[in-house]
Amino acid sequence: MGSLAAADEPLPPLRYPPARRDGDIVDDYHGVLVPDPYRWMEELESEEVKEYVGAQAAVADAVLATCDHRGRLRGQLTALLDHPRYRAPFKRAGTYFYFHNPGLLPHSALYVQHGLGGEPSVLLDPGELSDDATVSLSMIGVSDDGEHLAYGTSASGSDWVTISVMRVRDRHRLPDALSWVKFSRIAWTSDGKGFFYSRFPAPKDDDGAPESGIRTDVNLNHEVYYHFLGTEQSDDVMCWRDPEHPKYIYTPEVTEDGKYVLLSVSESSEPVNKLYYCDLSALSHGLSGTKGTHEMLPFVKLVDEFEACYGVVANDGTRFTVLTNKDAPRYKLSRVDVDDPQSWTDVLPEDDKAVLEYACAVHGDKLLVNYLSDVKYVLQMRSLAAGELLHGIPIDIGSVNGITGRRCDSEVFVEFSSFLTPGIVYRCDLSSGVPEMSIYREITVPGFDRTDFEAKQVFYPSKDGTKIPMFVVSRKNIDLDGSHPALLFGYGGFGMSMTPQFSAARVVLMRNLGFVTCVANIRGGGEYGEEWHKAGSLANKQNCFDDFIAAGEFLVSAGYTSPSRLCIEGGSNGGLLVAACINQRPGLFGCALAHVGVMDMLRFHKFTIGRAWACDFGCSEEEEEFRWLIKYSPLHNVRRPWEKGAGGDQHRRQQYPPTMLLTADHDDRVVPSHTLKFLAVRCSTSCARAWSRARRPTPSSPGSTARAATAAAAPRRKSSTRLRIVTRSRPRRWGSLGSI
């Protein structure tokens, strides 16, 4: 990345560390031979990889050190981040629990408060779990009586979790320790004697410490256990497993009345699941009677096909109310009596336009539902019995980030934020006939004045004419003369909606450097339901890139910015988006930031949970899907600036923009080898010649050479240790965009 101080001066050439090429590694994909000369970078614990990463990071640090403004901007960013933050509280037996960060702590602490007006105190501070703040709190579960807290911790951003237990009243930590937990939930039974959780079998080389180093092997054979408080993990009750389907992932949940344990069964990141249930009250000797029997719980398979998404909202005895997209791509509420599993009826039909994102049963017989309409949230109170509208609940344009409430309580908490609202926690009193919304807590940022800025929504045409929504945030009344630097963010995958959120970093960019910040709601997301998602996945994945490129073209044509001042950013699946777009339209962008991107679309399924992403991408083991992937995979579509693009594409005869690649040394979801291999190809002066060796022995193979680039990952959190890498192919002059 360039220096603000030297924006008008050519940057000196960078000397990148050489990467060893292994020309003997060539894979045959359905008759297409594809070299993989940097396969050795998949051995992340090897000394060679560590040395290469260290050398590349040193280059990045040297470039970033030339930006004289970093200290000033860091100071302003630190000042903006130094403010109290709160999450919505949840209630158990009259006791409230919530997360709070007083300012600049690396992790928010869990607080407890007895009664709404009680004195809050810290229950668990993740900052005390490690000396360097690399241990984070990844999940919690409080028993219904509020007596015990079970909490999961992970180290260095890994998905592996260790569950521990604490007694709430005196903060006493029990000896319970559960290892090899992943993709789980803590689901307490109503008697408070223990909880359900999910885990993988310990690997053969188990040393009892899943956090010691990064493991990239494929995760198979998920299992569900029940843990009794005060016992060893080896004594936990095996509740469910299915060796015939090793790729299944199980998520347990206990209904609010405590009668049923539910099991959501998934195989991928696709919004479809099977739904099983077990009547705990029908167990003759309770869960304790299953100890030592080696018999699984008698789950009933209510839905045993991967045909749609099913999430139980509430139950009245044997009648379950379910949020589903069965024959409803924008979702609906249905009801079924488990004693008559064919008796499905609609309670709240699919809306003509809006997506039903969430429904929560509250205050006995009411439903709080949350719609997304043109990427704007709508809150309503409805009847649980029949779904009819009782009251609309007005909120500003922004995002509902959380709703906490139960049927046994008369209050609900709603967490809200927007581009210009740092955060509000509303309390909704349901004890009277009309819901009463009041501000329970409001987050204020010293030095931030929202009246200095404006946020608006625009719609622009994509390549095929589809109208794409985009939010544009900037200082008020800017001149549309193309002079402003712009930061364009996108994701476009796995049905995830990109809704308005407050960002201190964006405020610094807008206030100090005159940035226009933009979020494009491209296809592949969930902003308009499953149809919008599917329009940007599998064979339609190119629509995501076309939509994002069209967003950049719109910002230029409308006068917000110019190509030399347009920066694009994305993480995980969004990292794939950024890498694919700079491969396809390098001249449209002034710089690019790709966080933990999926870059090798031919091998992503071979690591950890990557196989679950095939629902959005496809898989190279299938010939038709390989043909989709090889066309855009970032790793396989890097070209030299002077190399002619496929089909004579004039856009390919341009210099790549300065690019920052970020990965994390313990990221075991999008493993670092994605970024490292892509980096090696980008930095190699002979990369085009190397990839031209890929040849197709049959005329039916796609393209003139085997190429591909980028990849994506399911929604995720950031790992704690970041590796910053800068690439630049040759000296270039560019605008006032700087590195921060």
C-alpha positions in Angstrom: 0.0 0.0 0.0 1.2 3.5 -0.7 2.2 6.3 1.6 -0.1 9.4 1.9 3.0 11.6 2.1 4.4 10.1 -1.1 1.1 9.8 -3.0 2.4 11.8 -5.9 5.8 10.1 -6.1 6.4 6.7 -7.7 6.9 4.0 -5.2 10.2 2.1 -5.3 10.1 -1.5 -6.5 9.5 -4.1 -3.8 11.8 -7.1 -3.6 9.6 -10.1 -2.7 11.1 -13.2 -1.1 11.4 -16.0 -3.6 9.0 -18.9 -3.2 10.2 -22.4 -4.0 8.3 -23.9 -7.0 7.7 -27.6 -7.2 7.0 -28.4 -10.8 6.3 -32.1 -10.1 2.9 -31.4 -8.5 0.3 -31.6 -11.2 -3.3 -32.7 -10.7 -5.6 -34.2 -13.3 -9.1 -32.7 -13.0 -11.3 -34.5 -15.4 -8.6 -34.5 -18.2 -7.3 -31.0 -17.4 -3.8 -30.9 -15.9 -3.4 -28.2 -13.3 0.0 -27.5 -11.7 0.1 -26.8 -8.0 3.7 -25.7 -7.5 3.1 -24.2 -4.0 1.4 -27.3 -2.4 4.2 -27.3 0.2 2.6 -24.2 1.7 -0.3 -26.3 3.0 2.1 -27.7 5.6 1.6 -24.7 7.8 3.8 -25.9 10.7 6.9 -26.5 8.5 9.9 -24.2 9.0 10.0 -23.4 5.3 6.4 -21.9 5.5 7.2 -20.0 8.7 10.3 -18.5 7.1 8.4 -17.5 4.0 5.6 -15.8 6.0 8.1 -14.0 8.1 10.0 -12.6 5.1 6.7 -11.5 3.4 5.5 -9.9 6.5 8.8 -7.9 6.8 8.2 -6.6 3.3 4.7 -5.5 4.3 5.9 -3.8 7.4 8.5 -1.9 5.5 5.9 -0.5 3.1 3.4 0.4 5.8 6.2 2.1 7.8 6.4 4.7 5.0 3.0 6.1 5.8 3.6 9.1 8.0 -0.1 9.5 8.8 -0.5 6.1 10.5 0.3 7.4 14.0 -2.2 10.3 13.8 -5.0 8.2 12.3 -4.3 5.4 14.8 -4.7 7.9 17.6 -8.0 9.1 16.3 -9.2 5.6 15.8 -8.2 4.7 19.3 -10.1 7.7 20.7 -13.2 6.7 18.8 -13.0 3.1 20.0 -12.6 4.3 23.6 -16.3 4.3 24.6 -18.5 1.9 26.6 -20.3 -0.8 24.6 -23.2 -3.0 25.6 -25.0 -6.0 24.2 -28.6 -6.8 24.9 -29.2 -8.5 28.3 -30.9 -11.9 28.7 -32.7 -13.1 31.8 -32.6 -16.3 33.8 -34.8 -16.6 37.0 -34.8 -12.9 37.7 -31.0 -12.4 37.0 -29.8 -10.5 34.0 -26.6 -11.3 32.1 -25.0 -9.1 29.4 -21.7 -8.4 27.7 -20.0 -5.0 28.3 -16.7 -3.4 27.3 -15.8 -0.2 29.0 -13.6 0.9 26.1 -10.4 -0.5 24.8 -10.3 -4.0 26.3 -9.6 -6.7 23.7 -12.6 -8.7 24.9 -16.0 -7.8 26.3 -16.7 -9.2 29.8 -19.8 -11.1 30.9 -21.7 -9.2 33.6 -24.4 -10.3 36.0 -27.0 -8.1 37.6 -29.7 -9.3 40.1 -32.9 -7.5 39.1 -33.2 -4.7 36.5 -32.0 -2.1 39.0 -29.4 -4.3 40.7 -25.7 -3.5 40.9 -23.8 -5.1 38.0 -20.6 -7.0 38.5 -18.2 -8.9 36.3 -19.0 -12.6 36.1 -16.3 -13.7 33.6 -13.6 -11.6 32.0 -12.0 -13.3 29.0 -9.0 -11.0 29.4 -8.0 -12.9 32.5 -7.9 -16.3 30.7 -4.5 -15.5 29.0 -1.7 -13.1 29.4 -1.8 -12.0 25.7 -5.6 -11.9 25.2 -5.4 -14.7 22.6 -8.0 -16.7 24.4 -11.6 -15.6 23.6 -15.0 -16.5 24.8 -16.8 -18.3 22.0 -20.1 -19.6 23.5 -22.0 -19.4 26.8 -25.0 -21.1 28.3 -26.7 -20.2 31.6 -28.9 -22.8 33.4 -32.6 -21.9 33.7 -32.3 -21.4 37.4 -29.4 -19.0 36.9 -27.1 -21.0 39.1 -24.5 -22.2 36.6 -22.7 -20.8 33.6 -21.1 -23.1 31.0 -18.7 -21.3 28.7 -16.6 -22.2 25.8 -13.1 -20.7 25.1 -11.0 -20.9 22.0 -7.3 -20.0 21.6 -5.8 -17.8 18.8 -9.0 -17.6 16.9 -9.4 -21.4 16.4 -12.8 -23.0 16.0 -11.8 -25.7 18.6 -13.5 -25.0 21.9 -13.0 -26.1 25.5 -16.1 -25.9 27.7 -15.8 -25.0 31.4 -18.4 -24.4 34.1 -18.7 -21.8 36.8 -21.1 -21.4 39.7 -22.7 -18.0 39.4 -23.3 -16.9 43.0 -19.6 -17.1 44.1 -17.7 -17.4 40.7 -16.4 -20.8 41.8 -15.0 -22.7 38.8 -16.0 -26.3 38.7 -13.4 -28.9 37.6 -15.5 -29.8 34.5 -13.5 -29.5 31.2 -14.8 -30.7 27.9 -12.4 -30.8 24.9 -12.6 -31.2 21.1 -15.8 -29.3 21.0 -16.6 -27.6 17.6 -19.7 -26.2 15.9 -21.7 -26.7 19.1 -24.3 -25.2 21.3 -24.6 -25.4 25.1 -28.2 -26.6 25.8 -29.0 -27.0 29.5 -31.8 -29.3 30.6 -34.5 -27.5 32.8 -33.4 -29.3 35.9 -30.0 -27.7 35.8 -28.1 -31.0 36.2 -26.2 -30.7 32.9 -26.3 -29.8 29.3 -26.1 -31.2 25.7 -23.2 -30.3 23.5 -21.5 -31.5 20.2 -17.9 -32.5 19.6 -15.7 -34.5 17.2 -13.8 -37.6 18.3 -10.3 -36.8 19.7 -7.6 -37.4 17.0 -5.3 -40.3 17.4 -2.5 -38.1 18.5 -4.7 -36.4 21.1 -2.5 -34.5 23.7 -5.5 -33.1 25.4 -4.9 -29.6 24.0 -6.7 -28.9 20.7 -5.4 -25.3 20.7 -1.7 -26.3 20.4 -1.0 -25.5 16.8 -3.3 -25.5 13.8 -5.0 -28.6 12.5 -6.2 -28.7 8.9 -7.5 -32.2 8.6 -11.1 -32.7 7.6 -13.6 -32.7 10.5 -15.8 -35.9 10.4 -18.1 -37.9 12.7 -19.7 -35.2 14.8 -21.4 -36.5 17.9 -23.8 -35.3 20.6 -23.2 -35.8 24.3 -24.9 -34.9 27.6 -22.6 -33.8 30.4 -23.6 -34.1 34.1 -22.1 -31.4 36.3 -19.2 -32.4 38.3 -18.3 -35.5 36.2 -15.4 -36.3 33.9 -15.9 -35.9 30.1 -15.2 -39.7 29.8 -18.4 -40.3 31.7 -20.6 -38.1 29.3 -23.6 -39.8 27.8 -23.4 -40.5 24.1 -26.8 -39.2 22.8 -26.4 -39.4 19.0 -24.0 -40.2 16.3 -24.4 -41.6 12.8 -21.3 -43.3 11.4 -23.0 -43.9 8.1 -23.1 -40.1 7.5 -19.8 -38.8 8.8 -20.3 -35.3 7.3 -23.4 -34.5 9.4 -23.2 -31.7 11.9 -25.5 -31.7 14.9 -26.8 -28.7 16.9 -28.8 -29.6 20.1 -31.4 -27.3 21.7 -33.8 -27.8 24.6 -37.3 -26.3 24.3 -38.3 -23.6 26.8 -40.7 -26.0 28.6 -37.8 -28.5 29.1 -39.8 -31.3 27.6 -37.9 -31.9 24.3 -34.3 -31.9 23.1 -34.2 -30.9 19.5 -31.5 -31.9 17.0 -30.8 -29.8 13.9 -28.9 -31.9 11.4 -26.8 -30.2 8.7 -24.4 -31.4 6.1 -23.2 -28.1 4.6 -23.6 -24.3 4.9 -26.7 -24.5 2.8 -29.9 -23.3 4.6 -31.4 -26.8 4.8 -31.5 -29.2 7.7 -33.1 -32.3 9.1 -35.0 -32.0 12.4 -35.1 -34.6 15.1 -36.6 -34.5 18.6 -36.6 -36.6 21.7 -39.2 -36.4 24.5 -37.1 -36.2 27.6 -40.2 -36.7 29.8 -40.7 -40.1 28.2 -37.3 -41.5 29.4 -38.3 -43.9 32.2 -35.3 -43.1 34.4 -34.4 -39.7 33.0 -31.1 -38.9 31.4 -29.3 -40.4 34.4 -30.8 -43.8 33.5 -28.8 -43.7 30.2 -25.5 -43.8 32.0 -23.4 -46.8 31.1 -26.0 -48.2 28.8 -24.2 -47.2 25.5 -27.6 -46.6 24.0 -28.4 -43.4 22.1 -31.4 -41.4 22.9 -34.6 -42.4 21.1 -34.7 -39.4 18.7 -37.7 -39.2 16.3 -37.0 -38.0 12.8 -39.6 -35.3 12.3 -38.0 -34.1 9.0 -35.5 -36.6 7.5 -34.7 -34.9 4.2 -32.4 -32.0 3.3 -35.2 -30.2 1.5 -35.6 -26.9 3.5 -34.6 -25.0 6.6 -36.5 -25.8 9.8 -36.0 -23.9 13.1 -38.3 -24.4 16.1 -39.6 -21.1 17.5 -41.8 -22.5 20.2 -43.9 -25.5 21.3 -47.2 -25.9 23.1 -47.1 -29.5 24.1 -46.7 -31.5 21.0 -47.5 -28.6 18.6 -44.3 -27.0 17.2 -44.2 -23.6 15.6 -41.4 -23.6 13.0 -39.6 -20.9 10.9 -39.0 -22.5 7.5 -38.2 -21.8 3.9 -40.2 -24.9 2.7 -41.8 -23.7 -0.5 -41.1 -20.1 0.8 -37.8 -18.6 -0.3 -38.5 -15.5 1.9 -39.5 -17.8 4.9 -42.7 -18.3 6.8 -44.0 -19.7 10.0 -45.6 -23.2 10.0 -47.0 -25.4 12.7 -47.0 -29.2 13.1 -48.2 -31.6 15.7 -45.5 -34.2 16.3 -48.2 -36.7 17.1 -49.4 -36.2 13.5 -46.2 -35.3 11.6 -48.1 -34.9 8.3 -50.3 -32.1 9.7 -48.2 -29.0 8.6 -50.2 -25.8 8.4 -49.0 -22.2 7.8 -49.3 -19.7 10.7 -47.6 -16.7 9.0 -47.4 -17.1 5.2 -44.5 -15.9 3.2 -44.5 -12.2 2.5 -44.7 -10.9 -1.1 -41.5 -8.9 -0.7 -39.9 -8.9 2.7 -37.8 -11.7 4.2 -38.9 -13.1 7.6 -35.5 -13.2 9.3 -36.4 -14.0 12.9 -39.3 -14.9 15.1 -39.2 -15.1 18.9 -42.0 -16.3 21.2 -42.5 -13.9 24.1 -44.8 -13.2 27.0 -46.9 -16.3 26.7 -48.9 -16.1 23.5 -47.1 -13.4 21.5 -44.5 -13.4 18.7 -41.9 -10.7 18.0 -41.0 -11.0 14.3 -38.2 -9.3 12.4 -38.6 -8.7 8.6 -35.9 -7.4 6.2 -37.5 -5.3 3.4 -35.1 -3.8 0.8 -32.3 -4.3 3.4 -34.3 -2.3 6.0 -35.6 -4.0 9.2 -39.3 -4.1 10.2 -40.3 -5.2 13.7 -43.9 -6.5 14.4 -45.7 -8.0 17.3 -48.0 -10.9 16.2 -50.2 -13.5 17.8 -48.5 -16.9 18.3 -51.7 -18.8 17.9 -52.7 -17.4 14.5 -50.0 -15.1 13.3 -52.2 -12.0 13.0 -50.6 -8.6 13.3 -51.1 -7.0 16.7 -48.7 -4.0 16.6 -46.0 -2.5 14.5 -42.9 -1.5 16.4 -41.2 1.5 14.9 -37.4 1.5 14.5 -35.0 3.7 12.5 -33.3 2.5 9.4 -30.5 0.2 10.6 -29.9 -3.3 11.8 -31.6 -5.4 14.5 -28.5 -7.3 15.8 -30.2 -9.2 18.6 -33.5 -10.0 20.3 -33.6 -11.5 23.8 -36.9 -12.6 25.4 -38.8 -15.7 26.6 -42.4 -16.7 27.0 -42.0 -16.7 30.8 -41.1 -13.0 30.8 -43.0 -9.8 30.1 -40.1 -7.9 28.6 -37.9 -8.1 25.5 -34.6 -6.4 24.7 -33.8 -5.4 21.1 -30.3 -4.5 20.0 -30.0 -1.9 17.2 -27.3 0.0 15.3 -26.8 1.7 12.0 -24.1 3.4 10.0 -24.6 6.6 12.1 -25.9 5.0 15.3 -23.2 3.3 17.4 -25.8 1.2 19.3 -29.0 1.3 21.2 -30.5 -1.4 23.5 -34.3 -1.0 23.6 -36.4 -2.5 26.4 -39.9 -3.5 25.2 -42.5 -3.8 28.0 -45.2 -6.3 27.1 -47.1 -6.2 30.4 -49.7 -3.8 29.0 -51.8 -4.2 25.9 -49.5 -2.1 23.7 -45.7 -2.8 23.6 -43.8 0.1 25.2 -40.4 0.7 23.7 -37.9 2.6 25.7 -34.1 3.1 25.5 -32.5 0.9 28.1 -28.9 1.7 27.1 -27.5 3.9 24.4 -23.9 3.8 23.2 -22.3 7.2 22.6 -19.0 7.9 20.9 -17.1 11.0 22.2 -16.1 13.2 19.3 -18.6 11.7 16.8 -21.3 13.9 15.5 -23.7 12.0 13.3 -25.0 15.3 11.8 -21.7 15.7 9.9 -22.5 12.6 7.8 -25.3 11.1 5.7 -26.2 7.6 4.7 -28.3 6.8 1.7 -29.4 3.8 -0.3 -29.0 3.7 -4.1 -29.8 1.0 -6.7 -27.6 0.4 -9.7 -27.8 -2.0 -12.6 -25.5 -5.1 -12.8 -24.1 -6.5 -16.0 -27.4 -8.4 -16.7 -29.6 -5.5 -15.7 -30.5 -6.7 -12.2 -31.0 -3.8 -9.8 -28.5 -4.1 -6.9 -29.0 -2.1 -3.6 -26.0 -0.3 -2.1 -25.5 1.9 0.9 -23.4 5.0 0.5 -22.1 6.8 3.6 -20.1 10.1 3.4 -19.8 13.6 4.7 -22.8 15.7 4.0 -23.1 17.5 0.7 -20.0 16.3 -1.0 -19.3 17.4 -4.6 -19.7 14.5 -7.0 -16.7 15.4 -9.0 -14.8 12.1 -8.8 -12.2 13.4 -6.4 -13.1 11.3 -3.3 -11.4 8.1 -2.3 -13.9 5.4 -1.8 -14.0 2.1 0.2 -16.3 -0.5 -1.3 -17.2 -3.5 0.9 -18.9 -6.7 -0.2 -19.5 -10.4 0.8 -22.1 -12.1 -1.5 -22.4 -15.6 -0.2 -24.1 -18.2 2.0 -27.3 -16.2 2.2 -25.7 -13.7 4.6 -27.2 -10.2 4.5 -24.9 -7.1 4.8 -27.0 -4.6 6.8 -26.1 -1.2 8.2 -23.5 -1.3 11.0 -21.5 1.4 12.8 -17.7 1.4 12.2 -15.3 3.7 13.9 -12.6 2.9 11.2 -15.0 4.2 8.5 -15.7 7.3 10.5 -11.9 8.0 10.6 -11.6 7.5 6.9 -14.5 9.7 6.1 -13.6 12.5 8.5 -9.8 12.6 7.9 -9.3 11.5 4.3 -12.7 12.4 2.7 -13.6 8.8 2.0 -17.0 7.6 0.7 -17.7 4.3 2.3 -20.1 1.8 0.6 -21.6 -1.6 1.2 -23.0 -3.4 -1.9 -25.8 -5.9 -1.3 -24.7 -8.2 -4.1 -26.3 -11.5 -5.1 -25.3 -14.5 -3.1 -26.5 -12.8 0.1 -29.8 -13.2 1.8 -31.1 -9.7 1.4 -34.1 -10.9 -0.7 -34.3 -14.5 0.5 -33.2 -17.7 -1.0 -33.7 -16.7 -4.6 -31.2 -13.9 -4.2 -28.8 -16.3 -2.5 -29.1 -18.9 -5.3 -28.6 -16.2 -8.0 -25.1 -15.8 -6.7 -24.0 -19.4 -5.9 -22.8 -22.5 -7.8 -23.1 -22.0 -11.5 -24.3 -18.4 -10.9 -21.3 -17.3 -8.8 -20.0 -15.0 -11.5 -23.1 -12.8 -10.8 -21.4 -11.9 -7.5 -18.3 -10.6 -9.2 -20.4 -8.8 -11.9 -22.5 -7.1 -9.2 -19.4 -5.9 -7.3 -17.6 -4.7 -10.4 -20.8 -2.9 -11.5 -20.9 -1.2 -8.0 -17.4 0.1 -8.7 -18.4 1.3 -12.2 -21.5 3.1 -10.7 -19.4 4.9 -8.1 -17.1 6.1 -10.8 -19.8 7.1 -13.3 -21.9 8.9 -10.6 -18.9 11.0 -9.6 -18.2 9.6 -6.2 -14.7 8.5 -7.0 -12.3 7.5 -9.7 -10.6 4.2 -10.4 -7.3 5.3 -8.9 -9.1 6.2 -5.7 -11.4 3.2 -5.4 -10.4 0.6 -2.8 -12.3 -2.7 -2.4 -12.5 -4.8 0.8 -13.9 -8.2 1.8 -13.2 -11.0 4.2 -13.5 -14.8 3.9 -16.1 -15.3 1.1 -15.6 -11.5 0.6 -11.8 -12.1 0.3 -12.6 -14.4 -2.6 -14.8 -11.7 -4.0 -12.0 -9.1 -3.9 -9.4 -11.4 -5.4 -11.6 -12.5 -8.2 -12.5 -9.0 -9.1 -9.0 -7.7 -9.2 -8.2 -10.6 -11.5 -11.1 -9.8 -13.8 -11.0 -6.0 -13.7 -7.6 -4.8 -12.3 -7.8 -1.4 -13.9 -11.1 -0.5 -12.1 -9.5 -0.4 -8.6 -6.8 1.7 -6.9 -6.1 -0.9 -4.2 -7.6 -4.0 -2.6 -7.8 -5.5 0.9 -8.6 -9.2 1.1 -9.0 -10.7 4.6 -8.7 -14.5 5.1 -9.9 -15.2 1.6 -10.7 -18.5 0.0 -8.2 -18.4 -2.9 -7.9 -22.1 -4.1 -11.3 -23.1 -5.4 -10.0 -26.5 -6.4 -8.9 -27.7 -3.0 -10.9 -25.7 -0.3 -12.9 -28.8 0.5 -9.9 -30.8 1.7 -9.3 -28.8 4.9 -11.3 -28.7 8.2 -14.9 -27.8 7.4 -14.3 -26.5 3.9 -16.4 -29.4 2.5 -19.5 -27.6 3.9 -19.0 -24.8 1.4 -19.6 -26.9 -1.7 -23.3 -25.9 -1.4 -22.3 -22.4 -2.5 -19.3 -23.1 -4.6 -19.5 -26.6 -6.0 -16.6 -29.1 -5.8 -13.8 -29.7 -8.2 -14.3 -33.5 -7.9 -17.5 -33.0 -10.0 -16.6 -32.3 -13.6 -19.4 -29.7 -14.3 -18.6 -27.9 -11.0 -14.9 -27.9 -11.8 -15.6 -26.1 -15.0 -17.4 -23.3 -13.0 -14.6 -23.1 -10.4 -11.6 -23.0 -12.8 -13.0 -19.9 -14.5 -12.8 -17.7 -11.5 -10.6 -19.4 -8.8 -8.3 -16.5 -7.8 -5.2 -18.7 -7.5 -5.5 -20.0 -11.0 -6.5 -16.8 -12.8 -3.5 -14.5 -12.0 -2.0 -13.1 -15.1 0.9 -10.7 -15.9 -0.3 -7.2 -16.7 0.8 -7.4 -20.3 -0.8 -10.9 -20.9 -3.9 -10.9 -23.1 -7.0 -12.1 -21.3 -9.3 -14.8 -22.4 -11.5 -13.9 -25.3 -9.4 -10.8 -26.0 -10.7 -9.0 -22.9 -9.2 -5.6 -23.0 -9.5 -5.2 -19.2 -6.9 -7.8 -18.6 -4.1 -5.7 -20.2 -3.7 -3.6 -17.0 -1.6 -3.4 -13.9 -2.9 -5.1 -10.8 -3.7 -2.7 -8.0 -1.7 -2.6 -4.8 -3.1 -5.4 -2.7 -3.0 -6.2 1.0 -3.6 -9.8 1.9 -4.4 -10.7 5.5 -4.6 -14.1 7.1 -4.2 -15.6 10.6 -1.7 -18.1 11.8 -4.4 -20.2 13.7 -7.3 -19.8 11.3 -8.5 -23.4 11.0 -11.6 -22.5 8.9 -10.1 -20.6 6.0 -6.6 -22.0 6.4 -3.7 -19.7 5.7 -2.4 -21.7 2.8 -5.2 -20.1 0.7 -3.6 -16.7 1.1 0.0 -17.9 1.0 -0.4 -19.8 -2.3 -2.2 -16.8 -3.9 0.5 -14.5 -2.6 3.3 -16.7 -4.1 1.6 -16.6 -7.5 1.1 -12.9 -7.4 4.7 -12.2 -6.4 6.2 -14.5 -8.9 7.4 -12.8 -12.1 7.1 -16.1 -13.9 3.6 -16.9 -12.7 1.9 -16.6 -16.1 4.4 -18.9 -17.7 3.9 -21.4 -14.9 0.1 -21.5 -15.3 0.4 -21.7 -19.0 1.8 -25.2 -18.6 -1.7 -26.3 -17.5 -3.0 -28.0 -20.6 -6.1 -29.8 -21.6 -5.7 -33.1 -23.6 -9.4 -33.1 -24.6 -11.2 -30.4 -26.6 -14.1 -30.5 -24.1 -12.0 -28.9 -21.3 -12.9 -25.3 -20.4 -10.7 -22.4 -21.6 -7.3 -22.4 -23.2 -5.5 -23.1 -20.0 -6.5 -24.4 -16.6 -7.0 -21.3 -14.5 -9.0 -20.3 -11.4 -9.0 -17.8 -8.6 -10.2 -17.1 -5.0 -12.6 -18.9 -2.8 -14.9 -18.3 0.1 -15.8 -19.3 3.6 -18.9 -19.5 5.7 -19.7 -16.6 8.0 -16.9 -16.3 10.6 -15.1 -14.4 13.2 -11.5 -13.1 12.9 -8.6 -14.9 14.3 -6.4 -13.2 16.8 -3.0 -13.2 15.2 -3.0 -11.4 11.8 -0.3 -11.6 9.1 -0.2 -8.6 6.8 1.2 -9.0 3.3 1.5 -6.4 0.6 1.8 -7.1 -3.1 2.7 -4.7 -5.9 3.8 -5.9 -9.2 5.8 -2.8 -10.3 6.1 0.9 -9.3 2.9 2.9 -10.0 1.5 6.3 -9.3 -1.9 6.5 -7.6 -4.2 8.8 -5.7 -4.4 9.8 -2.1 -5.5 6.5 -0.7 -3.3 5.6 2.2 -2.5 2.6 4.4 -4.0 2.6 7.9 
